[in-house]
């Protein structure tokens, strides 16, 4: 999720590989490390489960779409 005024990432939508539970909306300050292999969080599984569930609501085209493809999923 991006804060539009500052164009800064504020949250990530994080799901488990096996998809045994729904994806969660995670504040960016809980991210410990990120790579092509995945994201490491600074929280327990119980803390992650307590975060809000993510629900995909659609696809939005960003203001920079003319320069490059800028579509993204919308979450709440």
Helices and strands as residue ranges (DSSP letters): E 2-3, E 8-9, E 11-14, E 24-27, G 28-30, E 31-35, E 38-41, H 45-50, E 56-61, E 71-75
